[in-house]
Amino acid sequence: MSVFVSMASLQACLMSTPLCASLSLPRLSLAHPVAHLSRPTLRFFSGDHSITMAQSSPMSMPAWVASCARGRMRFRASLKEDTAIDVGSESVAARASPRLMLVSDLDSTMVDHTDKAHASLLRFNNLWAAEYAHNSLLVFSTGRSLEKYTELRRQAPLLTPALCIFSVGTEIRYGVTMEPDQDWENYLNQGWDQAVVLEEVKRLNLRLQDESEIRPHKVSCQIDKKDATEIIDTLSRRLKDRGLDVKIIFSHGLDLDVLPKGAGKGEALAFLLHKMKTEGWAPQETLVCGDSGNDIELFEVDGVHGVIVGGAMEELKHWYEENGKHNNRLHQAKERCAGGIVEALEELSLGPYLSPRDRMGPNGIQLSDTASENGQPKGSGLAQREVVEFNTFFEKWINGEVPNDPETFQRLTSVIAPGSTMVYPWGVEKNLLESVTDAQPKHGLTKDKKFRTWIDCIQEQKLAEGVFMVTWHAWQMSEGAERTGYFATAIFREKEGTPNGVEWLRVHETPRKS
């Protein structure tokens, strides 16, 4: 969330305008090494079990590495385009390696389609913005195409990832512009002929998925679970007879994807990690997250941690029982979707797991789990964390989810510097402390229509000794209302005794389209 969201939200309340929210699109920051992929086998899923067949030839590592080498400079440029880190600065580059690279599937992993309020996703967003966005990397790896992904962003409050792996590992796209990785596309062209695949699929009278899901390197159908084994065997044999080396993946008991043999979520991740490693941007840890058969390859990348979220498909649970049950780097979560991802951060000791939302409740405010023993803030990204915590508190205040007393409200007023100002989206400048104080009598104003905010694309920059600038995209929504969003910028300076060691000097927000 953002102070901007908070202040604008307050004014919206006072002016009786609806509170709402919306999404944002990708901003980049990349850097992570991982490991190499354990050479995957051709995997078919039949019913609740998997059938595996060895690929006829291993992935051509020389060609793969050559593609990385050819695209190295463009890759670095595409990362630099949107990242806050100046990769040309040796002093900055030395600390540019991400603490965590989190690679997650979307449907039924990051997004719980049974949770209309998106409670677990908003909790994850809150944690990521406060504790990870300043030094970690978020990647989405999905079976969806870019078009279907864009649709999902309109439906769910997704954060903006640094990059996306689309269409079951057949497309890699970077940043806000979704620039495709041409080296990956060129690699997948080897030994692939989509026209032949489509011809054989039609000969079997298989039902193709939506046109948007038929991609240059992916042909997708829907079949009955009971017919899966026979269809997979027949299609595989016919394509082999026509000289094609392919990978066939059956998942969710319904979806059949035919890909080039070198494609797949795991192969795409290994390709990316190799590229990143050659640039010297290796992550300290990598966590992969999934719920179905097409996520298995992610768990087979060497050296990664993994979480199988609660409610996972039988095919993935069966794989875990056979292959991962005794692997202490893998966790089978009890909580569903994004809640399971947060659970894994704790269980696998990968970093903070208490979001500001978790730490604020009827009994007041708990310290961050990154605070030192004496309660003082520690680590980097403190101004970013202050933005998230401030706005989380504002949300809980107007929802009536924290105590209504002056001592509790001081969480907001105690961090505002004397003479600080706020510029609203409608062009009005006002004293920031007065704006915050106006919210005090609004405790519980939205308790019947829960008001929710989240912060995206948050970045922090040091302007001078003890002075910081934070920029972010702020979103807000309430039940029965459209989303609205703001671009926000704030200036902070260090101050001892405040929750995050900083105080607010100036805030400026600009409205944005959903």
C-alpha positions as CSV (number, residue, x, y, z in Angstrom):
1,M,0.0,0.0,0.0
2,S,1.0,3.5,-0.1
3,V,0.6,6.6,1.9
4,F,-0.8,8.1,-1.2
5,V,-3.4,5.3,-1.3
6,S,-4.2,6.0,2.3
7,M,-4.6,9.8,2.0
8,A,-6.5,9.6,-1.2
9,S,-8.7,6.9,0.4
10,L,-9.4,9.1,3.3
11,Q,-10.5,11.9,1.0
12,A,-12.6,9.5,-0.9
13,C,-14.3,8.6,2.3
14,L,-14.9,12.2,3.2
15,M,-16.2,13.0,-0.2
16,S,-18.5,9.9,-0.3
17,T,-16.8,8.6,-3.4
18,P,-16.5,4.8,-3.7
19,L,-13.3,3.2,-2.6
20,C,-11.8,0.8,-5.2
21,A,-8.7,-0.6,-6.8
22,S,-6.8,-2.1,-9.8
23,L,-3.8,-3.9,-11.0
24,S,-0.4,-3.0,-12.4
25,L,2.0,-4.4,-14.9
26,P,5.5,-5.7,-14.8
27,R,8.5,-3.8,-13.6
28,L,11.9,-5.5,-13.8
29,S,14.7,-6.4,-11.5
30,L,16.5,-9.6,-12.2
31,A,19.4,-11.6,-10.9
32,H,19.5,-15.2,-9.9
33,P,21.6,-18.3,-10.4
34,V,20.0,-21.5,-9.7
35,A,21.1,-24.8,-10.7
36,H,20.8,-27.0,-13.7
37,L,17.8,-29.0,-14.5
38,S,18.0,-32.7,-13.9
39,R,17.3,-33.8,-17.4
40,P,13.6,-34.3,-17.5
41,T,12.0,-37.3,-19.1
42,L,9.0,-37.2,-21.4
43,R,6.2,-37.1,-18.8
44,F,2.6,-38.2,-19.4
45,F,-0.1,-38.0,-16.7
46,S,-2.8,-40.6,-16.9
47,G,-5.5,-40.4,-14.3
48,D,-3.9,-39.8,-11.0
49,H,-0.5,-41.2,-12.0
50,S,2.3,-40.4,-14.3
51,I,3.8,-42.3,-17.1
52,T,7.3,-41.4,-18.1
53,M,9.3,-42.1,-21.2
54,A,12.9,-41.1,-21.8
55,Q,13.4,-38.4,-24.4
56,S,15.1,-39.8,-27.5
57,S,18.0,-37.4,-27.1
58,P,19.2,-35.1,-24.3
59,M,18.9,-31.4,-24.5
60,S,21.7,-29.9,-26.6
61,M,23.6,-28.1,-24.0
62,P,26.2,-26.5,-26.4
63,A,23.4,-24.9,-28.5
64,W,21.6,-23.9,-25.3
65,V,24.7,-22.2,-23.9
66,A,25.5,-20.6,-27.3
67,S,22.0,-19.0,-27.3
68,C,22.7,-17.6,-23.9
69,A,26.0,-16.2,-25.0
70,R,24.5,-14.6,-28.1
71,G,21.8,-12.9,-26.2
72,R,23.9,-11.9,-23.1
73,M,24.2,-8.2,-23.7
74,R,20.5,-7.8,-24.8
75,F,19.5,-9.8,-21.8
76,R,21.4,-7.5,-19.5
77,A,19.9,-4.4,-21.3
78,S,16.4,-5.7,-20.9
79,L,17.0,-6.2,-17.1
80,K,18.5,-2.8,-16.8
81,E,15.6,-1.1,-18.6
82,D,13.2,-1.4,-15.7
83,T,15.4,-2.2,-12.6
84,A,16.2,0.3,-10.0
85,I,19.8,-1.1,-9.8
86,D,22.4,0.6,-11.9
87,V,24.2,-2.4,-13.4
88,G,26.9,-0.2,-14.7
89,S,28.0,0.7,-11.1
90,E,30.5,-1.8,-9.7
91,S,29.6,-0.8,-6.1
92,V,26.0,-1.4,-6.8
93,A,26.5,-4.6,-8.8
94,A,28.3,-6.1,-5.8
95,R,25.1,-6.1,-3.8
96,A,22.7,-6.7,-6.7
97,S,22.4,-10.5,-6.2
98,P,18.8,-11.2,-5.1
99,R,18.3,-12.8,-1.7
100,L,15.4,-14.9,-3.0
101,M,14.0,-15.8,-6.4
102,L,10.4,-16.9,-6.0
103,V,9.0,-18.7,-9.1
104,S,5.3,-19.5,-8.9
105,D,2.6,-21.0,-11.0
106,L,-0.6,-18.8,-11.1
107,D,-3.8,-20.7,-11.2
108,S,-4.5,-22.6,-7.9
109,T,-1.0,-21.7,-6.7
110,M,-0.6,-18.0,-6.4
111,V,-4.3,-17.3,-7.2
112,D,-7.0,-19.2,-5.3
113,H,-10.1,-19.1,-7.5
114,T,-12.3,-20.3,-4.6
115,D,-11.3,-17.2,-2.5
116,K,-13.3,-14.3,-4.0
117,A,-11.8,-11.9,-1.5
118,H,-8.3,-12.9,-2.5
119,A,-7.3,-12.9,1.2
120,S,-4.3,-15.2,0.9
121,L,-3.0,-13.4,-2.2
122,L,-3.3,-10.0,-0.6
123,R,-1.5,-11.4,2.4
124,F,1.3,-12.6,0.2
125,N,1.4,-9.2,-1.6
126,N,1.7,-7.4,1.7
127,L,4.6,-9.6,2.8
128,W,6.4,-9.4,-0.5
129,A,6.2,-5.6,-0.7
130,A,7.3,-5.1,2.9
131,E,10.1,-7.7,3.2
132,Y,11.2,-8.9,-0.2
133,A,10.6,-6.4,-3.0
134,H,13.8,-4.5,-2.2
135,N,16.1,-7.4,-2.6
136,S,14.3,-10.4,-4.2
137,L,12.9,-11.4,-7.5
138,L,9.3,-12.5,-8.3
139,V,8.7,-14.7,-11.4
140,F,5.4,-16.2,-12.7
141,S,5.6,-19.5,-14.5
142,T,2.2,-20.4,-16.0
143,G,0.5,-22.5,-18.5
144,R,-1.4,-19.4,-19.6
145,S,-0.6,-17.4,-22.7
146,L,0.1,-13.7,-22.4
147,E,-3.5,-12.9,-23.4
148,K,-5.0,-15.2,-20.7
149,Y,-2.5,-13.8,-18.2
150,T,-3.6,-10.3,-18.9
151,E,-7.2,-11.4,-18.3
152,L,-6.2,-12.8,-14.9
153,R,-4.5,-9.6,-13.9
154,R,-7.9,-7.8,-14.4
155,Q,-9.6,-10.4,-12.1
156,A,-7.0,-10.8,-9.3
157,P,-4.7,-8.4,-7.4
158,L,-1.5,-9.8,-8.8
159,L,1.8,-8.1,-8.2
160,T,4.0,-7.2,-11.1
161,P,6.7,-9.8,-11.7
162,A,10.2,-9.2,-13.0
163,L,9.5,-11.6,-15.8
164,C,7.0,-14.3,-16.9
165,I,7.4,-17.8,-18.3
166,F,4.2,-18.4,-20.3
167,S,2.5,-21.3,-22.1
168,V,4.1,-24.1,-20.1
169,G,7.6,-22.9,-20.5
170,T,7.5,-22.1,-24.3
171,E,7.7,-18.3,-23.9
172,I,9.9,-16.1,-21.7
173,R,9.0,-12.4,-21.5
174,Y,10.6,-9.5,-19.6
175,G,9.5,-6.4,-17.8
176,V,6.6,-4.0,-18.4
177,T,6.8,-4.3,-22.2
178,M,6.8,-8.2,-22.0
179,E,9.7,-8.3,-24.4
180,P,10.2,-11.9,-25.6
181,D,13.4,-13.8,-25.3
182,Q,14.4,-14.4,-28.9
183,D,17.2,-16.8,-28.0
184,W,14.8,-19.1,-26.2
185,E,12.4,-19.0,-29.2
186,N,15.3,-19.8,-31.6
187,Y,16.3,-22.7,-29.4
188,L,12.8,-24.2,-29.4
189,N,12.5,-24.0,-33.2
190,Q,15.0,-26.8,-33.5
191,G,13.2,-30.0,-34.5
192,W,9.7,-28.5,-34.1
193,D,6.9,-28.2,-36.6
194,Q,3.7,-26.8,-35.3
195,A,1.8,-27.6,-38.6
196,V,2.6,-31.3,-38.3
197,V,1.5,-31.4,-34.6
198,L,-1.8,-29.7,-35.5
199,E,-2.4,-32.1,-38.4
200,E,-2.0,-35.1,-36.1
201,V,-4.1,-33.6,-33.4
202,K,-6.9,-33.0,-35.9
203,R,-6.6,-36.6,-37.2
204,L,-7.4,-37.8,-33.7
205,N,-10.3,-35.5,-33.5
206,L,-9.0,-33.8,-30.4
207,R,-10.7,-30.7,-29.2
208,L,-8.3,-27.7,-29.4
209,Q,-8.3,-25.1,-26.6
210,D,-9.0,-21.4,-27.3
211,E,-7.1,-19.9,-30.2
212,S,-5.1,-17.8,-27.7
213,E,-3.7,-21.0,-26.2
214,I,-2.3,-22.3,-29.5
215,R,1.1,-20.8,-29.4
216,P,4.1,-21.0,-31.8
217,H,5.6,-23.7,-29.6
218,K,2.6,-25.2,-27.9
219,V,-0.5,-27.0,-29.1
220,S,-3.1,-27.5,-26.4
221,C,-6.2,-29.7,-26.3
222,Q,-8.7,-30.9,-23.8
223,I,-9.4,-34.6,-23.5
224,D,-11.3,-37.0,-21.2
225,K,-9.2,-38.4,-18.4
226,K,-10.3,-41.9,-19.1
227,D,-8.9,-41.7,-22.7
228,A,-5.6,-40.0,-21.7
229,T,-3.3,-43.0,-21.9
230,E,-4.5,-44.2,-25.3
231,I,-4.5,-40.7,-26.8
232,I,-1.0,-39.9,-25.5
233,D,0.5,-43.2,-26.7
234,T,-1.1,-42.8,-30.2
235,L,-0.2,-39.2,-30.6
236,S,3.4,-39.7,-29.4
237,R,3.9,-42.6,-31.8
238,R,2.5,-40.7,-34.8
239,L,4.6,-37.6,-34.2
240,K,7.7,-39.8,-33.7
241,D,7.0,-41.5,-37.0
242,R,6.9,-38.1,-38.6
243,G,10.4,-37.2,-37.3
244,L,9.3,-34.9,-34.4
245,D,10.8,-35.1,-30.9
246,V,8.1,-33.7,-28.6
247,K,7.1,-33.5,-25.0
248,I,3.5,-34.3,-24.0
249,I,2.1,-33.1,-20.7
250,F,-1.3,-34.1,-19.4
251,S,-2.4,-32.2,-16.3
252,H,-5.4,-31.1,-14.2
253,G,-7.1,-34.3,-15.5
254,L,-8.1,-32.4,-18.6
255,D,-5.3,-30.4,-20.4
256,L,-3.0,-32.0,-23.0
257,D,0.0,-29.9,-24.1
258,V,2.3,-30.8,-26.9
259,L,5.6,-28.9,-26.8
260,P,9.1,-29.1,-28.3
261,K,11.2,-31.6,-26.5
262,G,13.4,-28.9,-24.9
263,A,10.4,-26.8,-23.6
264,G,8.7,-26.9,-20.3
265,K,8.6,-24.9,-17.1
266,G,11.8,-26.5,-15.7
267,E,13.7,-26.2,-19.0
268,A,12.8,-22.5,-19.3
269,L,13.8,-21.8,-15.7
270,A,17.1,-23.6,-16.2
271,F,17.8,-21.6,-19.3
272,L,17.1,-18.3,-17.5
273,L,19.2,-19.3,-14.5
274,H,22.1,-20.1,-16.8
275,K,21.8,-16.7,-18.4
276,M,21.7,-15.0,-15.1
277,K,24.6,-16.9,-13.7
278,T,26.8,-15.9,-16.7
279,E,26.0,-12.3,-15.8
280,G,27.0,-12.8,-12.2
281,W,23.5,-12.3,-10.8
282,A,23.1,-15.5,-8.8
283,P,20.3,-15.6,-6.2
284,Q,21.1,-16.8,-2.8
285,E,18.0,-19.0,-2.7
286,T,15.3,-20.1,-5.2
287,L,11.8,-21.2,-4.2
288,V,9.5,-22.8,-6.8
289,C,5.8,-23.1,-6.2
290,G,3.2,-25.3,-7.9
291,D,0.0,-27.4,-7.8
292,S,-0.2,-29.6,-10.8
293,G,1.7,-32.0,-13.2
294,N,3.0,-29.3,-15.4
295,D,4.9,-27.8,-12.4
296,I,6.9,-31.0,-11.7
297,E,9.8,-29.9,-13.8
298,L,10.2,-26.8,-11.6
299,F,10.9,-29.1,-8.6
300,E,13.5,-31.0,-10.7
301,V,15.8,-28.0,-11.2
302,D,18.9,-28.7,-9.1
303,G,19.4,-26.8,-5.9
304,V,15.9,-25.2,-5.7
305,H,13.6,-25.2,-2.7
306,G,10.0,-26.1,-3.6
307,V,6.5,-25.9,-2.1
308,I,3.5,-28.0,-3.2
309,V,0.6,-25.8,-2.1
310,G,-2.5,-27.2,-0.3
311,G,-5.2,-28.5,-2.6
312,A,-2.6,-29.7,-5.2
313,M,-3.7,-32.0,-8.0
314,E,-3.3,-35.8,-7.5
315,E,-0.6,-36.1,-10.2
316,L,1.7,-33.7,-8.3
317,K,1.0,-35.3,-4.9
318,H,1.8,-38.7,-6.4
319,W,5.1,-37.4,-7.8
320,Y,5.9,-36.0,-4.3
321,E,5.2,-39.3,-2.7
322,E,7.4,-41.1,-5.2
323,N,10.3,-38.6,-5.6
324,G,10.2,-35.8,-3.1
325,K,8.9,-37.0,0.3
326,H,12.3,-37.3,1.8
327,N,13.8,-34.2,0.3
328,N,14.2,-31.6,3.0
329,R,14.2,-28.8,0.4
330,L,10.6,-29.6,-0.6
331,H,7.6,-28.7,1.5
332,Q,4.0,-30.0,1.1
333,A,1.9,-27.2,2.5
334,K,-1.3,-27.4,4.4
335,E,-2.5,-23.9,3.4
336,R,-3.9,-23.4,0.0
337,C,-2.3,-21.3,-2.8
338,A,-0.5,-18.1,-1.7
339,G,-1.0,-19.1,1.9
340,G,1.0,-22.2,1.3
341,I,3.8,-20.2,-0.3
342,V,4.0,-18.0,2.9
343,E,3.9,-21.2,5.0
344,A,6.9,-22.5,3.0
345,L,8.9,-19.4,3.6
346,E,8.7,-20.2,7.3
347,E,9.1,-24.0,7.1
348,L,12.1,-23.8,4.8
349,S,13.7,-20.9,6.7
350,L,13.9,-18.7,3.6
351,G,13.1,-15.4,5.2
352,P,10.4,-13.3,6.9
353,Y,7.0,-14.9,6.9
354,L,4.9,-12.5,9.0
355,S,3.3,-9.8,6.8
356,P,2.3,-6.4,8.3
357,R,-1.3,-7.7,8.0
358,D,-0.3,-10.6,10.3
359,R,1.3,-8.3,12.8
360,M,-1.7,-5.9,13.2
361,G,-4.9,-7.0,14.8
362,P,-7.3,-6.6,17.7
363,N,-4.5,-6.7,20.2
364,G,-2.4,-4.0,18.6
365,I,0.8,-4.1,16.6
366,Q,3.6,-6.6,16.9
367,L,7.2,-6.0,15.8
368,S,8.4,-7.1,12.5
369,D,10.2,-10.5,12.6
370,T,13.2,-8.7,11.0
371,A,13.5,-6.4,14.0
372,S,16.5,-6.7,16.3
373,E,16.2,-7.9,19.9
374,N,15.9,-4.4,21.2
375,G,13.0,-3.7,18.8
376,Q,15.0,-1.4,16.5
377,P,14.6,-1.8,12.7
378,K,17.4,-3.5,10.9
379,G,18.3,-4.4,7.3
380,S,17.7,-2.6,4.0
381,G,14.5,-1.4,2.5
382,L,13.3,0.2,5.7
383,A,11.5,3.1,3.9
384,Q,9.8,0.6,1.6
385,R,8.6,-1.3,4.7
386,E,7.4,1.9,6.2
387,V,5.2,2.6,3.2
388,V,3.6,-0.9,3.4
389,E,3.1,-0.9,7.1
390,F,1.7,2.7,7.2
391,N,-0.9,1.8,4.5
392,T,-1.7,-1.5,6.1
393,F,-2.4,0.2,9.4
394,F,-4.6,2.8,7.6
395,E,-6.6,0.0,5.9
396,K,-7.1,-1.8,9.2
397,W,-8.1,1.5,11.0
398,I,-10.9,2.3,8.6
399,N,-12.0,-1.3,8.6
400,G,-12.1,-1.3,12.4
401,E,-9.6,-4.1,12.7
402,V,-7.3,-2.4,15.2
403,P,-8.2,-0.9,18.6
404,N,-9.9,2.6,18.4
405,D,-7.7,4.5,20.8
406,P,-5.3,7.4,20.6
407,E,-2.3,5.3,21.5
408,T,-2.9,2.9,18.6
409,F,-3.5,5.8,16.2
410,Q,-0.1,7.2,17.1
411,R,1.3,4.5,14.7
412,L,0.3,7.0,11.9
413,T,1.0,10.4,13.5
414,S,4.3,9.5,15.1
415,V,6.1,9.0,11.8
416,I,5.0,12.3,10.2
417,A,7.7,15.0,10.2
418,P,6.7,18.6,11.2
419,G,5.9,20.7,8.1
420,S,5.5,17.6,5.8
421,T,3.2,17.9,2.9
422,M,0.9,15.8,0.7
423,V,0.0,16.5,-3.0
424,Y,-3.3,14.8,-3.9
425,P,-4.2,13.3,-7.3
426,W,-6.6,16.2,-7.9
427,G,-3.9,18.8,-7.5
428,V,-4.4,20.0,-3.9
429,E,-1.4,20.3,-1.5
430,K,-2.1,19.9,2.2
431,N,-0.2,19.4,5.5
432,L,0.5,15.7,5.8
433,L,-0.1,15.5,9.5
434,E,-3.5,17.2,9.1
435,S,-4.4,14.8,6.4
436,V,-3.5,11.8,8.6
437,T,-5.3,13.2,11.6
438,D,-8.5,13.6,9.6
439,A,-8.6,9.8,9.4
440,Q,-8.9,9.3,13.2
441,P,-12.7,9.7,13.5
442,K,-13.1,7.4,10.5
443,H,-12.3,4.2,12.5
444,G,-14.5,1.4,11.2
445,L,-16.0,3.4,8.4
446,T,-15.7,0.5,5.9
447,K,-16.2,-2.4,8.2
448,D,-19.2,-3.6,6.3
449,K,-17.5,-3.2,2.9
450,K,-14.0,-4.3,3.6
451,F,-11.5,-1.9,2.1
452,R,-8.3,-3.4,0.8
453,T,-5.1,-1.9,-0.5
454,W,-1.9,-3.4,-1.9
455,I,1.4,-1.9,-3.2
456,D,3.2,-2.9,-6.4
457,C,6.4,-2.0,-8.1
458,I,7.9,-0.5,-5.0
459,Q,11.4,0.8,-5.2
460,E,13.7,2.7,-2.8
461,Q,16.6,5.1,-3.7
462,K,19.0,6.9,-1.5
463,L,19.1,10.6,-2.3
464,A,21.6,11.8,0.3
465,E,22.9,10.6,3.6
466,G,19.8,9.7,5.7
467,V,17.4,10.7,3.0
468,F,15.4,8.3,0.8
469,M,12.9,8.4,-2.0
470,V,10.4,5.6,-2.5
471,T,8.1,5.1,-5.6
472,W,5.3,2.6,-6.0
473,H,2.0,1.8,-7.6
474,A,-0.8,1.9,-5.0
475,W,-4.1,0.0,-5.5
476,Q,-7.3,-0.1,-3.6
477,M,-10.7,-1.8,-3.7
478,S,-13.7,-2.4,-1.6
479,E,-16.6,-4.8,-2.0
480,G,-18.9,-3.9,-4.9
481,A,-16.6,-1.2,-6.3
482,E,-14.2,-0.9,-9.2
483,R,-10.5,-0.8,-8.5
484,T,-8.5,2.5,-8.6
485,G,-4.8,3.0,-8.6
486,Y,-2.2,5.7,-8.1
487,F,1.4,6.3,-8.9
488,A,3.1,7.5,-5.7
489,T,6.4,9.0,-4.6
490,A,7.5,9.8,-1.0
491,I,10.6,11.3,0.6
492,F,11.8,10.1,3.9
493,R,14.6,10.9,6.3
494,E,16.1,8.8,9.1
495,K,14.7,9.2,12.6
496,E,15.4,7.1,15.6
497,G,12.6,5.8,17.7
498,T,10.1,5.3,14.8
499,P,8.9,1.8,13.8
500,N,11.2,1.6,10.8
501,G,13.7,4.2,11.6
502,V,12.4,6.8,9.1
503,E,9.8,9.6,9.0
504,W,7.7,11.0,6.2
505,L,8.6,14.4,4.6
506,R,6.6,14.7,1.4
507,V,4.1,12.6,-0.6
508,H,2.9,13.1,-4.1
509,E,0.4,10.9,-6.0
510,T,-0.9,10.8,-9.5
511,P,-4.0,8.8,-10.6
512,R,-3.6,6.0,-13.1
513,K,-5.9,4.0,-15.2
514,S,-6.8,0.5,-14.1
